[in-house]
Amino acid sequence: MPLTDAAAHASFTAFVRECSDRLHDVAWLVTRNADDAKDAVQDALAGLYRHWSMRSPRPMRCGACAAS
């Protein structure tokens, strides 16, 4: 069952808070440019947000973040 709008927004916000630093680090490794990395992460998160409510309600963690 998909998440409600409020639950989806809350869980997505928590995911971004937890993983955005790691995502920016990885994007910088790929682009080697801070501005391009920031844009890449923003674009990826915007795309992910559009589909976030379709996932199951169990917590989702960034694999890299879970390892730290």
N, CA, C and O of each residue as an XYZ file, in Angstrom:
272
protein
N       0.838     -1.177      0.000
C       0.000      0.000      0.000
C       0.888      1.246      0.000
O       1.817      1.331      0.803
N       0.624      2.207     -0.876
C       1.422      3.437     -0.919
C       1.275      4.259      0.363
O       0.314      4.099      1.116
N       2.224      5.119      0.586
C       2.201      6.015      1.738
C       1.192      7.138      1.520
O       0.901      7.494      0.378
N       0.659      7.699      2.601
C      -0.157      8.900      2.485
C       0.761     10.062      2.114
O       1.980      9.958      2.249
N       0.187     11.155      1.652
C       1.000     12.314      1.271
C       1.834     12.823      2.439
O       3.016     13.126      2.272
N       1.233     12.919      3.613
C       1.952     13.428      4.789
C       3.065     12.471      5.200
O       4.172     12.904      5.521
N       2.777     11.178      5.192
C       3.790     10.186      5.571
C       4.918     10.152      4.539
O       6.089     10.022      4.895
N       4.560     10.267      3.279
C       5.581     10.268      2.225
C       6.494     11.481      2.369
O       7.715     11.363      2.277
N       5.900     12.636      2.594
C       6.702     13.852      2.749
C       7.629     13.738      3.956
O       8.806     14.088      3.867
N       7.113     13.257      5.071
C       7.921     13.124      6.289
C       9.054     12.124      6.102
O      10.181     12.396      6.515
N       8.786     10.978      5.494
C       9.839      9.983      5.326
C      10.861     10.425      4.286
O      12.049     10.131      4.422
N      10.411     11.125      3.254
C      11.364     11.633      2.260
C      12.274     12.684      2.884
O      13.482     12.682      2.646
N      11.700     13.580      3.681
C      12.491     14.607      4.359
C      13.531     13.967      5.270
O      14.677     14.414      5.312
N      13.145     12.931      5.995
C      14.091     12.233      6.868
C      15.202     11.569      6.051
O      16.371     11.614      6.436
N      14.838     10.956      4.928
C      15.829     10.330      4.052
C      16.837     11.370      3.551
O      18.044     11.129      3.580
N      16.350     12.508      3.099
C      17.234     13.552      2.583
C      18.161     14.068      3.680
O      19.357     14.248      3.451
N      17.612     14.304      4.867
C      18.455     14.766      5.983
C      19.561     13.775      6.294
O      20.705     14.156      6.545
N      19.204     12.497      6.272
C      20.166     11.461      6.622
C      21.225     11.250      5.546
O      22.382     10.970      5.862
N      20.847     11.380      4.301
C      21.735     10.931      3.222
C      22.274     12.025      2.307
O      23.105     11.727      1.449
N      21.848     13.256      2.448
C      22.241     14.267      1.465
C      23.746     14.517      1.443
O      24.303     14.735      0.367
N      24.416     14.496      2.574
C      25.864     14.701      2.560
C      26.570     13.604      1.779
O      27.469     13.884      0.986
N      26.172     12.368      1.996
C      26.776     11.253      1.257
C      26.457     11.339     -0.231
O      27.319     11.091     -1.074
N      25.223     11.689     -0.544
C      24.856     11.812     -1.951
C      25.685     12.897     -2.635
O      26.125     12.720     -3.770
N      25.899     14.021     -1.944
C      26.741     15.078     -2.512
C      28.182     14.610     -2.673
O      28.830     14.944     -3.665
N      28.690     13.846     -1.718
C      30.057     13.310     -1.827
C      30.203     12.428     -3.065
O      31.165     12.553     -3.823
N      29.244     11.547     -3.254
C      29.294     10.645     -4.418
C      29.154     11.434     -5.710
O      29.871     11.175     -6.677
N      28.242     12.387     -5.734
C      28.061     13.204     -6.936
C      29.327     13.990     -7.250
O      29.679     14.155     -8.418
N      30.013     14.474     -6.224
C      31.267     15.206     -6.470
C      32.320     14.267     -7.049
O      33.075     14.664     -7.936
N      32.382     13.021     -6.559
C      33.328     12.055     -7.113
C      33.068     11.804     -8.599
O      33.998     11.592     -9.377
N      31.802     11.832     -8.972
C      31.440     11.604    -10.373
C      31.717     12.839    -11.217
O      32.276     12.726    -12.308
N      31.337     14.011    -10.731
C      31.423     15.223    -11.543
C      32.729     15.999    -11.371
O      33.163     16.707    -12.279
N      33.350     15.858    -10.197
C      34.559     16.622     -9.830
C      34.327     18.125     -9.866
O      35.251     18.905    -10.099
N      33.070     18.520     -9.628
C      32.711     19.935     -9.616
C      31.589     20.123     -8.602
O      30.547     19.475     -8.703
N      31.794     20.999     -7.634
C      30.825     21.167     -6.549
C      29.455     21.628     -7.052
O      28.428     21.127     -6.593
N      29.432     22.564     -7.979
C      28.149     23.065     -8.499
C      27.414     21.991     -9.289
O      26.202     21.827     -9.152
N      28.157     21.262    -10.119
C      27.526     20.187    -10.889
C      27.026     19.084     -9.968
O      25.969     18.503    -10.215
N      27.771     18.792     -8.912
C      27.355     17.771     -7.952
C      26.066     18.185     -7.255
O      25.148     17.381     -7.098
N      26.007     19.437     -6.841
C      24.798     19.949     -6.182
C      23.597     19.847     -7.120
O      22.519     19.423     -6.704
N      23.778     20.231     -8.376
C      22.696     20.151     -9.360
C      22.266     18.696     -9.595
O      21.074     18.406     -9.698
N      23.234     17.795     -9.678
C      22.919     16.382     -9.923
C      22.110     15.796     -8.771
O      21.140     15.073     -8.996
N      22.505     16.107     -7.544
C      21.770     15.604     -6.381
C      20.376     16.207     -6.344
O      19.403     15.502     -6.074
N      20.270     17.481     -6.607
C      18.959     18.135     -6.600
C      18.047     17.514     -7.659
O      16.878     17.247     -7.382
N      18.556     17.284     -8.847
C      17.757     16.672     -9.908
C      17.333     15.254     -9.530
O      16.184     14.866     -9.741
N      18.268     14.484     -8.967
C      17.951     13.106     -8.573
C      16.900     13.072     -7.471
O      15.967     12.271     -7.527
N      17.044     13.934     -6.474
C      16.075     13.957     -5.379
C      14.707     14.444     -5.847
O      13.681     13.961     -5.366
N      14.681     15.387     -6.770
C      13.400     15.858     -7.311
C      12.680     14.719     -8.030
O      11.472     14.544     -7.871
N      13.413     13.957     -8.809
C      12.821     12.819     -9.496
C      12.356     11.745     -8.527
O      11.286     11.160     -8.696
N      13.163     11.493     -7.519
C      12.804     10.492     -6.516
C      11.564     10.907     -5.738
O      10.711     10.071     -5.440
N      11.455     12.180     -5.409
C      10.305     12.672     -4.636
C       8.989     12.400     -5.351
O       7.988     12.062     -4.720
N       8.997     12.549     -6.667
C       7.765     12.335     -7.441
C       7.227     10.911     -7.292
O       6.028     10.679     -7.452
N       8.106      9.965     -6.989
C       7.707      8.556     -6.899
C       7.751      8.011     -5.478
O       7.414      6.849     -5.250
N       8.158      8.827     -4.533
C       8.392      8.364     -3.162
C       7.136      7.763     -2.527
O       7.242      6.760     -1.821
N       5.978      8.326     -2.748
C       4.759      7.842     -2.095
C       4.336      6.463     -2.587
O       3.496      5.822     -1.956
N       4.895      5.993     -3.691
C       4.522      4.687     -4.224
C       5.245      3.538     -3.530
O       4.892      2.376     -3.730
N       6.244      3.846     -2.722
C       6.992      2.784     -2.068
C       6.266      2.316     -0.819
O       5.305      2.944     -0.375
N       6.725      1.220     -0.263
C       6.094      0.686      0.941
C       6.416      1.572      2.142
O       7.393      2.320      2.102
N       5.624      1.506      3.202
C       5.819      2.408      4.337
C       6.991      2.054      5.249
O       7.243      2.788      6.204
N       7.710      0.977      5.002
C       8.833      0.665      5.880
C       9.937      1.707      5.715
O      10.089      2.276      4.634
N      10.701      1.960      6.760
C      11.762      2.971      6.682
C      12.778      2.635      5.599
O      13.084      1.467      5.364
N      13.290      3.651      4.954
C      14.305      3.469      3.926
C      15.544      4.224      4.338
O      15.482      5.379      4.758
N      16.666      3.553      4.212
C      17.929      4.191      4.566
C      18.855      4.138      3.371
O      18.823      3.205      2.568
N      19.659      5.140      3.280
C      20.699      5.182      2.256
C      21.749      4.142      2.657
O      22.241      4.176      3.785
N      22.092      3.245      1.783
C      23.059      2.197      2.117
C      24.379      2.745      2.627
O      24.948      2.225      3.586
N      24.857      3.784      1.989
C      26.124      4.383      2.428
C      25.986      5.023      3.807
O      26.917      4.994      4.611
N      24.813      5.601      4.071
C      24.591      6.245      5.366
C      24.464      5.211      6.468
O      24.898      5.440      7.597
N      23.876      4.084      6.143
C      23.698      3.038      7.139
C      25.050      2.461      7.563
O      25.191      1.959      8.678
N      26.033      2.533      6.681
C      27.354      1.977      6.982
C      28.176      2.892      7.863
O      29.150      2.445      8.469
N      27.809      4.171      7.953
C      28.626      5.098      8.733
C      28.180      5.191     10.174
O      28.773      5.933     10.957
